[in-house]
């Protein structure tokens, strides 16, 4: 920023370590002043359910930046607190936040808020794009900066940079790479935006993918019967699987992404067993650590929930289990615990 350009005042809404790294970038830049941060209230963490503040709130406290915390939504109970810090606000930057921005807050700054979204918008709008990208098997993705409007991840695009997706990434690897790609570019990008130097391009109204909604514990479920079926080397001749049966043995979320894959790549279904094996292998990484890919098995101590921590495929396209965690036990190699499971 030149000496004749006024210092910009920004607010930052977010919660995670990724938001915090971006906040640190702006905090260390003399061209910016962070007026406030907006982040979720402390949440219970771990078996002891200890109330724990999120990384962005901790960052703000350490830097003596006003911090406003949201419980369930941005409502009238905190509206006045926010408005005290937006009277001279240039831009609100939203990164990995997880809450809907109300209309009044969209219009509280001199320029419409910006959102950093880790997908190739309009693909995978929603709060879990990284998991969906990895599940889909896409070879490329992008990090996108949009001007926010009242619809979900719908506003015009200011910046988008593509990157190659590794087939070995877990969700944390995906998000780390996507956000790190944007961090060094954001201060200048925001400056150019405030000065009217950027040309925006509108997004299509409709996304070519399902919404990558917030995930729940149940979303990682796959029936043990399906796992058994595609582990069975004696049935390797079965290349065509009954898709209705497959969907009935996947959680609705996993079934939705699987259906999207089949519809998006209709010419690549010569071996549905192989495709499904690869899908579940990807799911063991994409859904780790939360909600995890999991199933229920009968053990010598009754029915137990079992996380499928690591799955691999072999050359004959059968599914192999490498590591699991049975409820109440430590993670272990499958060969160490499989004798306790009724296969």
N, C-alpha and C positions, 0 to 999 in steps of 0.2 A: 504494500500500500504506500502511495506517495505521501510526502509531507503535507500536501494540500488536501488529502482525503481525510475526512473526519473519522475518528475512532468509532467502530460499530459496537453497539450493545446487543448482546444476544442472550436468550434463555435456552436452556438445554433440557429436554424431556427424555428420560430413559431410565435404565436400571442396571445394566450389566457391565462387565469388565470392558466390553466393546464400546459402550457409550462413554465409559470413564476414560479410555484411551483417547477418544475424540475430544472430550472435555479438556484433557491435559494439553492437547495440541493447541486448542484455542486459548487456554489459560496462559500458555507460555508465549503467545503471540501478542506483541504490544499493540497490534492493530485492533485488538478486541477487548471488550470488557464483558464478563459473564455476570448478568444481572441477578439470575437465580437459576436453580435447577428444580425440576419437577420429577419425582420418582415415587415408586410404591412404598407403602408403609412397611415396617419391619415384619418379617414373616417367620413362622416357626420352622426350624431346620433340624434335621437329624432325629434320631430315636428319642432324644430328650426334649424335642420340640422347643429348642431355645430360640427366642425371638432374635432375629439377626437382620441388621440393616443391609441394604443393597450397596454395591460398590460405588455407585454414583453419589448416594447420600453421604457415605463415608468420605469420599473425595471432597465434597462441598464443605463438610464440617472441618476437615483438615485445612482447607484453603479459606475458611471463614466466608464462604459464599452462602447467601440465604438459600435454604432448602425447604421446599414444600412437599409434603408427603401425601399420597393419594391412598385411600383405603380400598374402596370398591370401584369408584368411578370419580371423574372430575365433576363434582356437583356444587350446589350453592354454598355448601359448608366451607369450601376452600376457595370459592370464586373471588371473594374479597381479598384474600391473602395473595392470590395470583395477580389480581389487578393492581395491587400496590407496587408491583415490580414491572408492569407492562406499559406504564404511561409514556415512557421514552424508549420502548423496546424497538429495535430495528428488525430483528428476525428471531423466530423461535425455531430451533433445530431439534427434530424428533428422531431419535435413534434407539431402536430396540426397546420401545417403551411398553407396548402391550395394552394401552388404554385408548379408547376412542377420544379424539380431540373434539370438544363441542364447538358449535358454530361461533359462539361469542369469542372463544380463544383463537379460532382461525383468523379472526378479524381484529385481534388485539395488538398486532405489531404493524409497523410501517409497511412491511412487505409480507406477503403470505408465507406461512411456515414452510420449511423444507424438511423432507424426510429422506433418510438414507435407507434404502431397501436392498437386501442382499439377494436379488434375483433379477432375471432379465425381463423386467416388466414390459408388457402386460402379463407375462407368465408368472404363475404362482403368487398371486396377491394373497396377503394374509400374514399370520404371525409365525408360521413355521415353514418358510420357503426352502431353507436349506435341507431339511429332512425330505421334503417332497422332491427336490432336485435329485438328491442321492438315490431315493427310491425309484425314480423314473429311469435312472440309468443314463441321463443326459450327459453328453461328453463335454458340453460347455454351459456356462451360465454367465452371470454378470452382476455387478453392483450398480445400482441406479439411484440417482438423486432426483426427486420429483418435487414440484410445487404442490403442496397439499390442497385438496378440496374436500367437500363433505362426503365423498364416496371412498370406499376402501382402496387404498393404493392406486388411485385412479387419475390423479392430477398429471399435468404435462411434465414431460421429462426435460431436465436441464443437462444431465450428464449420465452417461452409461458406458461402462468399460467391461468388456467381456474377458473371461478367463477360462482356461481348461480345467475341467473337474477331474481329479484323480479318482480312479476306481478303488483306491485304498483309503479314502478319507472317511473319518467319522464325522458326525455333525459338528463337533467342536472345530475340527480341521477346516471344514467348509466355511464356517462363520469367521474364523480367525483370518483366513485368507481374504475373504470378501471385504471385511471391514478394514483390514490392514491396507488393502489396495486403495481404499478411498481416503484414508487418514491424511497423507501428505498433500493431497489435492484440495481438501475441503476449505481451508482458510481462503485461498485465492478464489476458489469457486464461489464462496459466499460473498466475497468482496465484489466480484464481477456481477453477481446477481443483484446486489444492492445498488450497483452503479448502472444497472440496465444494459450491461454489455452482453448478456447471454440471450441466445435465441432458444425458445422452448418449442418442443413438438408435442402435440396432443397424443394421448394414448387411444387405442381403439376402445370403444365402449365395452366390448366383450373380450374376456380373456380366453385364450385357447386351452387353458388348463383349469382344473377344479380349484376352488379356494383352498389355500394351505392354512387351514384353521388351526387354532390352538389345540394342542394335543392333550388327551386325557390318559389316565392309567390303562384303560381298556383298549386303547387304539393299537397296542402292540401285540394283540392276541392272535395266535395261529393254533388251530386244533392239532393235537398230537397225532391224530389219525392221518392228517395230511402230511405231517413230517415223516411218519412211518412209511407212507406210500411212496414218497420220492426218495427215501433212503433204501428202498427195497431193490437190490440189484437183480433179483429174479424176475422183476417186472419191467425191465429196462425197455422191452419192446413197446411199451405204452407211450407213444409220443403224443397222442391226443388225449387230453384230460377234459373231463366234463366241466365246463367253465361254471355252470350253475352250482355244481358240487364244490368246486374250488372256492367260489365266493362265499358259500355257506360255512366254510371252515376258516375263513379269514375274518378279522374284525371288519366292520363296515368301512373304516378308514383305509385299511390295507386293501380291501376289496375295491374301493373307489379308485385308488392309484393303479391297481392291477388292471382294472377295466380301462382306464385311460391309456395305459401302455398298449393294450391290445387294440384299442381303437385308433391310436396314433400311428402304430406301425403294423398295419394289417398284413403287409407282405412278409413279415418276419416271424411267422407262426408255424414254420415247418416242424418245429419240435417244441411243443408247449411245455413238456417236462423240463427241458433245458432252460427255457425262459423263466419258468417258475422257480427252479433251483437258484438261478442267478438272482432273481428278485428277492428271495428270502435271504440269500447271502448278503445282498445289499442292505436289506432291512436290519440285519443284525448289527450293522455299523451305523446306518442312518438314524436308528432309534436309540442308540446308545449315547448317554446313559439313561435318558428319559424319553419315552416311558419304558424303553427296552422291548426287545422282541421276546415274547414269553408264551408258555403253554401250560397245560396242567397234565400231570402224570400220576399214575397209581404207583405208590411205593410200598415198601413193607410196613410203613407207618401210616398208610392211607393216602388220599389224594393230596398232592402238593403242587404249588405253583413253581414252575421252573423257568428261569431266564435262560435264553439261548444266547450266550455271550459271544460266541464265535462259531460261525458256520463256514464251511468251505465246500467247493464242488470238485469232484475228481474228473479225470479225462472221460469217463463213461457217462458223465452228466448226472451221476447220483449225488445226493446231498450227504455230506459228512458233518457230524457234530464234533467240534473240538473242545470247547469249554462251555460249562453251564454253571448255574447257581441255583440249587434247590432251596426253597424257602427254609430259613432257619439254619442254613449251612453256609460255609465259606465257598467262594468260587473254586471250581475244581475241573480237572480234565474229565471229559465224558467217560473215557475208559476207566477212570477211577471210581465212578459212581454208577455206571450204567447197570451194574448187577443188582442195584437196589430199586431199579425202575422196572415195572411190569411192561415189557415191550410187546 
